Amino acid sequence: MINVLYVIWSLGLGGAEQVVISLARGLDKSRFRPFIACLNDEGRFAEELKKDGIEVFSLNKVKGIDLSVVPKLVKIIRENDINIVHTHLWGANFWGRFAANAAKVPVVVTEHNVDVWKTPFHFLIDRWLFGRTDRFIAVSETVRDFYSRKLGVSKDRMQVVYNGIAVGQPIRIKEGEKVIAVIGRLVPQKGHAFFFEAFAKSDLAAKVLIVGDGPLEESLKSQVINLKLEDSVKFLGFRKDVREILGKTDILVLPSSREGLPIVLLEAMAVGAIVLATAVGGTPELVEDGVNGF
């Protein structure tokens, strides 16, 4: 039995978080046993994973540099005979590599985004840690190109593994009005404000479903009122039935300013929704303008 420890910030609504959940659930349980370590709290999806027999650890990291994270992770690795550590997103990639190296366990790193927010100092750390990484995965060619350039490392030393989803029977409910969905955290990079401005200038008659929560919720609701869109736009908050909502969706809009390879894009394409997305990150690798989206 190979024991795999996934390390991530928390098990929330984000795309990388959903990838970790899918990976942990999708492993062949006759050969692998998954564990998940959350640097912060467990997140909303932890209980569902626990019901599936997947152990979830919460490290409750304090803000800033918390050196206790490394020994906590090392303890989890040793007590559970972890054979492989697989980290996701900046914080987990940083602390997880230190812990895996300290415990002398192979570490796999997955980068999910074109992280333009990173400073030269971040990339200096990433470059140093790259030499202490057993496998480096990018979720799209665009993400690999970005990190190859920023780290000064050949693309041949990085592997592209596209995100995937479990495809089930789509739910289709015919309604009189068109349904547009914007699904994702309510944060600046997801581009909700940009979408509302554009929608207000259009003459499209549609119901707009905003799925997700986040720090911009109140300001976005105010923007909707100011643009007189409150009759068309409905904030649904955090939802676990995203697949069902997509089954009722005619158009998925993804107005992000940066992405790696959006899980929600794959889910929308799986149920046959029209995709309207900004050409950022790995999105153009999936969406061909005028062919399977716009």
Secondary structure, DSSP 8 states (H G I E B T S, - for coil): -EEEEEEES-SSSSHHHHHHHHHHHHS-TTTEEEEEEESS---TTHHHHHHTT-EEEE----SS--TTHHHHHHHHHHHTT--EEEEESHHHHHHHHHHHHHTT--EEEEE-B--TT--HHHHHHHHHHHTT-SEEEESSHHHHHHHHHHHT--GGGSEE---------------SSEEEEEES-SSGGG-HHHHHHHHHHS---EEEEEE---TTHHHHHHHHHHTT-TTTEEEEES-S-HHHHHHT-SEEEE--S--BS-HHHHHHHHTT-EEEE-S-TTHHHH--BTTTB-
